[in-house]
Every structure is written in C-alpha cells, then in structure tokens.
Amino acid sequence: MGEIKIDRSFVTEMASSAADSAIVNTTIELAHRLGRRVVAEGVDNQETWQLLAPAACPAVHGLALSRPQPAPQLAIRLDARATRRPGFGALPDATAA
C-alpha cells in the first residue's frame, strides 16, 4: 500500500480558501478510493484539525500535535501515549512530556 501526502501549503490554508479545502478533501477521497494511506501535513492549529475530521484523514502531522523535540523526550512521550489513541476531538497537549 502506498501513501499520499497532502502538502502543507494546501492544508494550512484550507480554513480560509475554498479551493485549498476542495483540493484537500478531494485528495483524501481519491486516496481512499485507491486504497492508499493519506497524510495531511501542516496541521498547525485546532481549526485545521477539525476541518480534517469529516474527511476521515487518518494521519496528520504538524505543530499543533507536537513541537520538534529530542529523540529521548519523544520516546518517553510515545510510551506514555501507547495505551490511548486520540481521535478527532481536542488536540493532544503538545507541551506535555
């Protein structure tokens, strides 16, 4: 199975641009129809996170989810989150260790 990434230039502007929103949503739908995994890059705020929820985008990354951090700190954080899997609700606390 392949992966389709949606560039942050479309994702970050989808709240204010109908064209970018259409591109993002159509790309997600196309990826699903092709049996591909889709990743939205540039999810930097709660609003963007919520806009992606109805489109069933299973993978996202961006500053709203986590700031860059050293590998040891990231490993601790991932271990702590291994037992829970956040859905499309409130964003996880990006400052928590």
Secondary structure, DSSP 8 states (H G I E B T S, - for coil): --EEEE-HHHHTTTTT-HHHHHHHHHHHHHHHHTT-EEEEE---SHHHHHHHGGGT--EEESTTT-----HHHHHHHHHHHTT----SSS---TT--
